[in-house]
Amino acid sequence: MTREKTNIHPLVEQYVSDVCSQVKAKEIRPDIQEELLGHLDELIDARLAAKPDEDREAATRWAIRQMGASHEVASGLNRVHKPRIPWAMLGALGLLLIIAIIVMYAVTDAYASSEMGMFPRRNFAINYILYTALGLAAMFLLSRIHYQRIIQHANWLYALTVILMLVTLTWGSTLNGASILMLGTVSVNIYETSVYILMVLAAISLSRGNPASWQDVVWHLSMYTVVPLVLYGFAYRYSYLMIYALASTILILIYRRTWRWLVPQAGLLMAIGGYLLFFNHYGSTRIASLFEMVASGDYLIQQTGEAIRSSSWFGHGVGSIADRLRYIHSESIFTFIVHSLGWLFGISVLACILLLMHQFVRAARQVRHTPGRMIIHAIVIVLAIQYLINIPMALGWLPVLSIPMPFISYGGSALLTNLAAIGLIYSIYRLKDMVRVTA
């Protein structure tokens, strides 16, 4: 019992103990104990006020009878505090994955009919279905792991993530100028996965810290701004650097809207960006070429814009654009959808994305546990940034960058990572009524 036992009648103590022992959600038993003790105290006081001649023993027995049998009360509590399934979120996700499979069949046909002969033998749809199956398995596995274990072991998870990034940077292989980790014949893009992991850990760090403490400011910004961005920069993973920089800043804007946090964060971003722009040869070359593409009217931007302008409501067919754009299965996927399958199909994809994002935000609002809610926000921010960059890029409003469209673009590691992140949201929502709210 959380109250002093000397103030609790033995009958009340036994009754509350019997009820709580039958409550399946062990973490909320202390809250239930306090709630039951409060109700019983109110009933006993009301009884004694109504019948002042009755002794406290009789009033206590009467109050317990009013509460009901312990097994019935426990059964009612178990119905309230039970795992929740986010059916609307899972439905929206399932619909988006089905749409993605249809798109991958179209991409496969487009490459097969392309005169350039890119990926003529690869069946993107079959591979996507395989990755989806593996991703869904990872999602449901993670949904059954109590997310508070991640919170408890956040420091160890941070150290492991940074070590893997360093190992990849030092001993990893190079693919298209970027570092990857090879495990036999399987390539592991630890940097892609690390964006979600580090953002989740950053949310946990913010939930623990004191907003008014300079020590917490320095610690958080050093560990969750400087270290990740430096590692992404040295690994030439500028797309992930951009996503993480924006996501970490937005998270601070949401939960730490004071100059104490915002000014150092802005200063760090400017310093790291300045280094990449003026002192890092690879980074300065890439950034300079990006501005040159905008100024000169890059070929890909021109082709993307022309493809969008010439699109119709019902599309021009899957073989109409594969020869004009690169990687229609990846960063240019939405351009392909709109031009080949039509604006009607493209708007349906956007509507499904908005529905899924709405379900994520709705899930976060229903979670009372502050760290859990902050973790959902961190994941949603990372997803939203990718959509908000990829879609304007696909419409010809931004240069073509290596930022795919989550759940729609082809990519095994990206799909596995995204679905695993959804599994964590699922875990938090599933346990939202079974976790003791302490913050």
C-alpha positions in Angstrom: 0.0 0.0 0.0 1.2 3.5 -0.8 -0.5 5.0 2.3 0.6 4.5 5.9 -0.7 1.1 6.9 -1.6 2.4 10.3 -4.3 4.5 8.7 -5.8 1.6 6.7 -8.4 -0.7 8.2 -7.4 -4.4 7.8 -10.6 -5.2 5.9 -9.9 -2.4 3.5 -6.3 -3.5 3.1 -7.4 -7.1 2.3 -10.1 -6.0 -0.1 -7.8 -3.6 -2.1 -5.0 -6.3 -2.1 -7.5 -8.9 -3.5 -8.6 -6.5 -6.3 -5.1 -5.4 -7.3 -3.8 -9.0 -7.3 -6.3 -9.8 -10.1 -5.5 -6.7 -12.2 -3.4 -7.8 -15.2 -1.7 -4.4 -15.8 0.8 -4.6 -13.0 2.3 -1.1 -13.7 -1.0 0.7 -12.8 -1.7 -1.3 -9.7 -0.3 1.6 -7.5 -2.7 4.0 -9.1 -5.6 1.6 -8.7 -4.7 1.1 -5.0 -4.9 4.8 -4.4 -8.1 5.1 -6.3 -9.8 2.3 -4.4 -8.6 3.6 -1.1 -9.9 7.0 -1.9 -13.4 5.6 -2.9 -13.6 3.5 0.3 -12.6 6.5 2.5 -15.3 8.6 0.9 -17.9 5.8 1.4 -16.9 5.2 5.0 -17.0 8.9 5.8 -20.4 9.4 4.1 -21.8 6.4 6.1 -20.5 7.7 9.4 -21.9 11.1 8.6 -25.3 9.6 7.8 -25.3 7.2 10.8 -23.1 8.7 13.5 -24.1 5.9 16.0 -22.6 3.2 13.7 -19.0 2.1 14.5 -16.2 2.3 12.0 -16.0 -1.5 11.6 -19.6 -1.7 10.4 -19.2 1.3 8.2 -16.2 -0.3 6.6 -18.0 -3.5 5.9 -20.9 -1.6 4.4 -18.5 0.4 2.1 -16.8 -2.8 0.9 -20.2 -4.3 0.0 -21.0 -1.1 -2.0 -17.8 -1.5 -4.0 -18.8 -5.0 -5.0 -17.0 -8.4 -5.0 -13.2 -8.1 -5.6 -13.3 -10.4 -8.7 -16.1 -8.3 -10.3 -14.2 -5.0 -9.7 -11.0 -6.5 -11.0 -12.8 -7.8 -14.1 -14.2 -4.3 -14.8 -10.7 -2.8 -14.4 -9.2 -5.4 -16.7 -11.8 -4.4 -19.4 -10.8 -0.7 -19.0 -7.0 -1.3 -18.7 -6.5 -3.7 -21.6 -4.3 -3.7 -24.7 -5.7 -1.4 -27.4 -5.4 -2.2 -31.1 -5.2 0.9 -33.4 -7.5 -0.5 -36.1 -7.8 2.8 -38.0 -4.1 3.3 -38.1 -3.5 -0.3 -39.2 -6.2 0.0 -41.8 -4.7 3.2 -43.3 -1.3 1.6 -43.3 -2.6 -1.5 -45.0 -4.3 0.5 -47.7 -1.1 2.5 -48.4 0.9 -0.8 -48.7 -1.7 -2.2 -51.1 -1.4 1.0 -53.2 2.4 0.7 -53.1 2.3 -2.9 -54.4 0.1 -1.8 -57.3 2.6 1.0 -58.0 5.5 -1.5 -57.9 3.7 -3.7 -60.5 3.4 -0.6 -62.7 7.1 0.2 -62.2 8.1 -3.3 -63.1 6.2 -3.0 -66.4 7.6 0.5 -67.0 11.2 -0.7 -66.8 10.4 -3.8 -68.9 9.1 -1.6 -71.7 11.8 1.0 -71.4 14.2 1.5 -74.3 17.0 2.2 -71.8 16.7 -1.4 -70.4 17.1 -0.4 -66.8 16.3 -3.2 -64.3 14.7 -5.3 -67.1 14.6 -8.6 -65.0 13.9 -7.2 -61.6 10.3 -7.7 -60.3 9.9 -4.8 -58.0 6.4 -5.9 -56.9 7.5 -9.4 -55.8 10.5 -8.0 -54.0 8.3 -5.3 -52.4 5.8 -7.9 -51.2 8.7 -9.9 -49.6 10.0 -6.8 -47.9 6.5 -5.9 -46.7 6.1 -9.3 -45.2 9.4 -9.0 -43.3 8.6 -5.4 -42.3 5.1 -6.4 -41.0 6.7 -9.2 -39.0 9.2 -6.7 -37.5 6.4 -4.3 -36.8 4.2 -6.8 -34.9 7.2 -8.1 -33.0 8.2 -4.7 -31.9 4.6 -3.9 -31.0 4.7 -6.7 -28.4 7.8 -5.4 -26.8 7.1 -3.0 -23.9 8.3 0.4 -25.1 9.4 1.3 -21.5 12.2 -1.2 -21.9 13.6 1.1 -24.7 13.3 4.1 -22.3 15.1 2.2 -19.5 17.9 1.2 -21.8 18.1 4.4 -23.8 21.7 5.1 -23.0 22.9 1.7 -24.0 20.9 1.9 -27.2 22.5 5.3 -28.0 26.0 4.0 -27.4 25.3 0.9 -29.7 23.9 3.1 -32.5 26.8 5.5 -32.4 29.3 2.6 -32.3 27.7 1.0 -35.4 27.8 4.3 -37.2 31.5 4.7 -36.4 32.2 1.1 -37.4 30.4 1.7 -40.7 32.3 4.9 -41.2 35.7 3.4 -40.4 35.5 -0.2 -41.8 32.3 -0.1 -43.9 32.1 -0.3 -47.7 31.4 2.6 -50.0 28.4 2.6 -52.3 27.7 5.7 -54.5 30.1 7.7 -52.3 28.4 6.8 -49.0 29.4 4.3 -46.3 27.4 1.1 -45.7 28.0 -1.9 -43.5 28.4 -5.2 -45.2 27.3 -8.4 -43.4 28.4 -11.1 -45.9 26.5 -10.3 -49.0 23.8 -8.2 -47.2 24.3 -4.5 -47.0 23.0 -2.7 -43.9 22.2 1.0 -44.1 22.7 1.8 -40.4 22.5 5.5 -41.1 18.9 5.2 -42.5 17.8 3.3 -39.4 19.8 5.6 -37.1 17.6 8.6 -37.9 14.6 7.0 -36.3 16.6 5.5 -33.4 18.4 8.8 -32.5 15.2 10.8 -32.8 13.4 8.4 -30.5 16.3 8.6 -28.0 16.3 12.4 -28.4 12.6 12.4 -27.4 13.4 10.3 -24.4 16.2 12.6 -23.4 13.9 15.6 -23.6 11.3 13.9 -21.5 13.8 13.3 -18.8 15.6 16.7 -18.8 15.0 19.9 -17.0 14.0 22.7 -19.5 15.6 25.4 -17.3 18.9 23.6 -16.8 21.9 24.7 -18.8 23.6 21.4 -18.0 20.7 19.5 -19.7 20.8 21.9 -22.7 24.5 21.3 -23.2 24.2 17.5 -22.7 21.3 17.1 -25.0 22.6 19.3 -27.8 26.0 17.7 -27.6 24.7 14.1 -27.7 21.7 14.5 -30.0 22.7 17.4 -32.3 26.5 17.6 -32.7 27.4 13.8 -32.6 24.7 12.6 -35.1 25.2 15.5 -37.5 29.0 15.1 -37.5 28.7 11.4 -38.1 26.2 11.9 -41.0 28.5 14.6 -42.5 31.7 12.5 -42.4 29.8 9.5 -43.9 28.5 11.7 -46.7 24.9 11.0 -45.8 23.7 14.5 -46.4 20.0 13.5 -47.0 19.9 11.9 -43.6 21.8 14.9 -42.1 19.1 17.2 -43.5 16.2 15.0 -42.3 17.7 14.7 -38.8 18.7 18.3 -38.5 15.1 19.4 -39.4 13.5 16.7 -37.2 15.6 17.4 -34.1 14.9 21.2 -34.4 11.2 20.7 -34.8 11.1 18.4 -31.7 12.9 21.1 -29.7 10.5 23.7 -31.1 7.6 21.6 -29.8 8.9 20.7 -26.4 11.5 23.4 -25.6 10.3 26.8 -27.0 12.8 28.9 -25.1 15.8 30.9 -26.2 17.9 28.7 -23.9 17.4 25.7 -26.3 16.6 27.4 -29.6 19.6 29.7 -29.9 22.2 27.0 -29.2 20.4 24.6 -31.6 20.4 27.2 -34.4 24.0 28.0 -33.7 25.1 24.4 -33.9 23.2 23.9 -37.2 24.8 27.0 -38.7 28.3 25.9 -37.6 27.9 22.3 -39.0 26.3 23.6 -42.1 29.1 26.2 -42.5 31.7 23.5 -42.2 30.1 21.3 -44.8 29.7 24.3 -47.1 33.1 25.9 -46.9 35.6 23.4 -45.5 34.4 19.9 -46.4 35.3 19.2 -50.1 32.7 16.5 -50.8 30.0 18.4 -49.0 30.8 21.8 -50.6 30.9 20.2 -54.0 27.5 18.5 -53.6 25.9 21.7 -52.1 27.4 23.9 -54.9 26.1 21.5 -57.6 22.7 21.7 -55.9 22.6 25.5 -56.3 24.0 25.2 -59.9 21.2 22.8 -60.7 18.6 25.3 -59.5 20.2 28.2 -61.3 20.8 26.4 -64.6 17.6 24.5 -64.8 18.8 21.0 -64.1 17.7 18.3 -66.7 16.0 16.2 -64.0 14.1 19.3 -62.7 13.0 20.1 -66.2 11.9 16.6 -67.0 10.1 16.3 -63.7 8.3 19.6 -64.3 7.3 18.7 -67.8 6.1 15.3 -66.7 3.8 16.9 -64.1 2.6 19.6 -66.5 1.7 17.0 -69.1 -0.1 14.7 -66.7 -3.8 14.0 -67.0 -6.5 12.7 -64.6 -6.2 9.1 -65.7 -2.5 9.0 -66.8 -0.5 8.2 -69.9 0.3 4.6 -69.2 3.2 3.0 -67.4 5.6 3.1 -70.4 5.4 6.8 -71.0 8.1 8.2 -68.7 10.6 5.5 -67.7 13.1 6.7 -70.4 12.9 10.3 -69.2 13.5 10.0 -65.5 15.9 8.1 -63.4 14.9 5.9 -60.5 11.2 6.0 -60.9 11.0 3.3 -58.3 12.7 5.5 -55.7 12.8 9.3 -55.3 10.9 9.9 -58.5 8.1 7.5 -57.6 5.4 10.2 -57.2 6.2 11.8 -60.5 5.8 8.4 -62.1 2.5 7.9 -60.3 1.0 11.2 -61.4 2.2 11.0 -65.0 1.6 7.3 -65.7 -1.3 6.5 -63.5 -3.0 9.9 -63.4 -3.7 12.7 -61.0 -6.8 10.8 -59.7 -4.5 8.0 -58.5 -1.9 10.5 -57.2 -4.5 12.4 -55.2 -5.7 9.1 -53.7 -2.2 8.3 -52.6 -1.9 11.7 -51.0 -5.2 11.2 -49.3 -4.1 7.9 -47.9 -0.9 9.4 -46.6 -2.8 12.2 -44.9 -5.1 9.7 -43.4 -2.2 7.6 -42.0 -0.4 10.7 -40.6 -3.7 11.8 -39.0 -4.0 8.5 -37.3 -0.4 8.8 -35.9 -1.2 12.3 -34.5 -4.5 11.0 -33.1 -2.7 8.1 -31.4 -0.2 10.5 -29.9 -3.1 12.7 -28.4 -4.6 9.6 -26.8 -1.4 8.6 -25.0 -1.2 10.2 -21.5 2.4 9.0 -20.8 4.6 11.9 -21.8 7.7 9.9 -23.0 5.5 7.7 -25.1 3.7 10.6 -26.6 7.0 12.3 -27.4 8.4 9.2 -29.0 5.4 9.1 -31.4 5.9 12.7 -32.2 9.6 12.1 -33.0 8.7 9.3 -35.5 5.9 11.2 -37.1 8.2 14.2 -37.6 10.8 12.1 -39.4 8.1 10.6 -41.7 6.4 14.0 -42.3 9.7 15.6 -43.3 10.4 12.9 -45.9 6.9 13.5 -47.4 7.3 17.2 -47.3 10.6 17.0 -49.2 9.8 14.2 -51.6 6.4 15.4 -52.8 7.5 19.0 -53.8 10.6 17.4 -55.4 8.4 15.0 -57.4 6.3 18.0 -58.6 9.4 19.8 -59.9 9.5 22.4 -57.1 12.8 21.2 -55.6 16.0 19.6 -57.0 15.9 15.8 -57.1 17.5 14.5 -53.9 18.0 11.0 -52.6 15.0 11.2 -50.3 12.4 8.5 -51.0 8.6 8.5 -50.3 8.0 6.4 -47.2 6.0 3.2 -47.8 5.7 4.0 -51.5 9.2 4.1 -52.8 11.1 0.9 -53.4 13.8 0.0 -50.9 14.0 -3.0 -48.6 15.9 -1.3 -45.7 13.8 1.8 -45.8 10.5 -0.2 -45.7 11.8 -2.4 -42.9 12.9 0.7 -40.9 9.6 2.5 -41.5 7.4 -0.5 -40.5 9.6 -1.1 -37.4 9.0 2.5 -36.4 5.3 2.0 -36.8 5.7 -1.0 -34.6 7.0 1.2 -31.8 4.0 3.6 -32.3 1.7 0.5 -32.1 3.4 -0.6 -28.9 2.9 2.7 -27.2 -0.8 2.9 -28.3 -1.4 -0.7 -27.4 -0.2 0.0 -23.8 -1.7 3.5 -23.4 -4.2 2.3 -20.8 -1.8 -0.1 -19.1 1.0 2.2 -18.2 1.2 4.2 -15.0 1.2 7.9 -15.8 4.0 9.5 -13.9 4.7 12.4 -16.3 
